[in-house]
Amino acid sequence: MFSRRLAVAGVTALVMAGLGGCSGDAAGAATDGGSHVRTVDGATTPSPDTVSGLRDGVRHVSAVTTKATRPHLVRRCTGATRRVTHTRSTGSGKRRSVRTWYTTEHYQRCGKVRQGTETYRRVTRPEHWCVRLDDVGGNRSHDDVWYRVTHAAYTDALAADDHARLEFSPRGTGC
């Protein structure tokens, strides 16, 4: 019994150690992956998933929606019954007897059923934000590259001066 408890304690310690490595910084708070734009001052070293370059332009592509229809579901309940078995025992040993009787119980059976259709707005193209960079990665011939970014990174790039050196983690390429 003791060896089993020891094994469970060991597995628990391994799981806790593994989860502790996923928590982020030393204080235990999750850290952001650096999706915001920041101005590069030469002293920082970019992580492999970030790009840097000179701000050339920004673009906001709004969402495109269309009207669509789907089934309208409503909750409908109906009355139902079920047979319930009751038993009562009296006595003990050879004089024990069991009495069984049945009753009918009433309850509500509910479920969702289709009742017509409803219209809604379906998103055909989601909203996204883009930043165009020149001199990507310090390469002067790598110009006019569009990167899809988060809204916060777009806002920071929008506030930055034209041709300011920016660094951010893109969500994708192209716009």
N, C-alpha and C positions, 0 to 999 in steps of 0.2 A: 504494500500500500504506500509506504514511504517513497519507494522508487518511482511510483507513478506520479505522486505529487511533485517530486523533484523534476521529472520530465516535463510536466505541465508548466512548472515555474520556469524552466529553461526555454520552452517554446514561447511563453508569454514575454520573457525578457528579449528574445530575438525579434518578436513582432513589434514591441515597443521601440526597440532600437531602430528598426526599419522605418517605422512611422515618424520617429524623431528626425530622421534624415530628410524627410519630405516636408518639414514644417516651414522652411524658409530661412530666416536669419536666426541668430543666436538667441534672440528674445522670444522666439516661438511664433512671431507674427509672420504671416505670409507676405512675401515681397512681390512687387510688381515687376514684370519682365522688362521694364524700361520702354513702354510703348509711347511715352511722351517724347516730344522733340526737345532736344537741348542743344545749345550752342556749344561747339567744340572749342576748347581753349588750348589745345595742344597737350595738356598734362594728362588727359583721360585716355584710357585704352579701350577701344570699343569691343564689345563682345561679338562673337561670330555671327549672331543673328541680327546685328544692326548694320545699317548702311549710313554713309555720310557723304555729303556733297554740298554744293552751293544751291540755295533756294532759287528756283527759276520760275515756279508758278504753283498755284493751288487750284483745285477744282472740286466743286460739290456736285455730285450727281444725285438728283432727287429720285425718290422711289416712284415706280410706275405701278398703278393698280388698275384692276378691271372689275366689273361687276360679275358675280358668279352666283349660282344657286346651289343649295344643298338641302337634304331632307331636314324637316323641322321635327324634332323629337320632343314629345311631351310625356310626362309621368302619368300613367294611368293605373288605378288600383281596382281590383275586383274582389268581391267577397268569395271566400273559399272555406271548405270544411275539411277536417281530418279526424280520423278515428284514433282515440287515445285509450290505451290499456292501463287499468288500475289494478293493483293486487294488494291484499291484506292477509297477513299471516297471523294465526293464533295458535297457542299451545306450543309444545316442544316434544321432541322425541317421536314416539308412536302416535301421540295424540295431536300432532301438528296438522293443521288444515290450512289450506290456502284458498281464498275467495278471490275470484277475478271478475271484473265487470268493465264495461266499455262505455265511453261517452263520446259525444261529438263536439269538437272544438271549432269555433268560428274564428277566422283570422283574415287579414288583408294580404292579397298577393299583388305586389306592385312591380311594374316594369316600364321601360321606355318604349313607346310605340311611335311610328311615323304618322304625322298629321300635316300633310301638305309640304310645301317647301318654303325656304326663306332665302333672301338675297343677302350677300355680304360682299365686302371689298377684298379681293384676292390680290396679293402682291406678286406681280410678274417680274419685277426687277427691284431688288432691295436697294435702299439708300446706301451710298458709300462716299468716302472722302478720299481725295488723291492729292499728292504732292509731287511736283516735277523737280528733279535735281540735275545740275550740271556738275562735271568733274567728279563723278561717282567713284568713291574709294580713292580719290587723289589722282585718277587717270583723266587727264585733260581732254582726251578724245572720246570719253564716255559721257556724252551730253544728252539732254532731253529724255531722261528716263522717268517714267511715271511709276509711282508706288502707291498702292492702296493702303491707307492708314486708319487708325481709330479716330473718333471724333475729337478726342482730347489732343492727339498729335496734330490733327488738322488745325485746330484752334491755335495751338502754339506756333505752327508754321505760318499761319495767317498773320499773327502778331509780329513775326520776325521781319527784319528788313530784307529787301531784295538783295540777292547774292550773298546773304549771310550763310556761314557754314552751319549746317544742321546735321544732327545725328538722331536716328530713330529706328525702331523695329517695325518693319513693314508687315502688313497682313497679306500682301500679295503684290504682284507686279501688274502693270497695265492699268488703264483707267477706262 
